[in-house]
Amino acid sequence: MSQKDFQPWSAEKAQELFALSHKLMDVAKQLSEHHAAELQTNMTQALEFAKLTAKNDLTKLKEFQEKAAQEAVDRMEGYQKKVKGLLKQMGKETADEAEKHYDKAKNALEDWLEDAGKKMPVGGVEFSKMVKEVSEASNKVYKEGRRTIDHALEAADKQLDEMSEKTKTATKKAKTTFTAAKK
């Protein structure tokens, strides 16, 4: 790569890294905002817990604990959805960028092989065609792998949702059992 070609390439890579670092900073900001809200909620609950404990009101304390536990489950589900969404978005953007670079490299290799094939005396054209076919096949494999990963992520999301639903059901059953035993 000549000096003339290197400078624009270097500037392009610097811009890509700068854009990626900003995306990561945005994701970190969103996650830290959630953590700050969670800390605020925990502080408020701790104060309420301390007040109820000081009054020695065990029934209200038990109700407060149940309510706080359910709210925590709901907040955790919201957090999981937010994180999954952010990770999916980052994963897709990263995969798209990787595919763009892969295509650029593949095209550059194909062009080089075509030029080299014309300069080779015997078999150069056939060799160039064979490498191009292999390159196209690897591109198909890459895209199929990406689809497989997306399907696996969707299946994992579905399993997490099912587990979350089972947790909610178990929490409701435990509340029902506790209320029935209390009576």
Secondary structure, DSSP 8 states (H G I E B T S, - for coil): --HHHHHHHHHHHHHHHHHHHHHHHHHHHHHHHHHHHHHHHHHHHHHHHHHHHHHT-HHHHHHHHHHHHHHHHHHHHHHHHHHHHHHHHHHHHHHHHHHHHHHHHHHHHHHHHHHHHHHSSSSHHHHHHHHHHHHHHHHHHHHHHHHHHHHHHHHHHHHHHHHHHHHHHHHHHHHHHHHHHH-
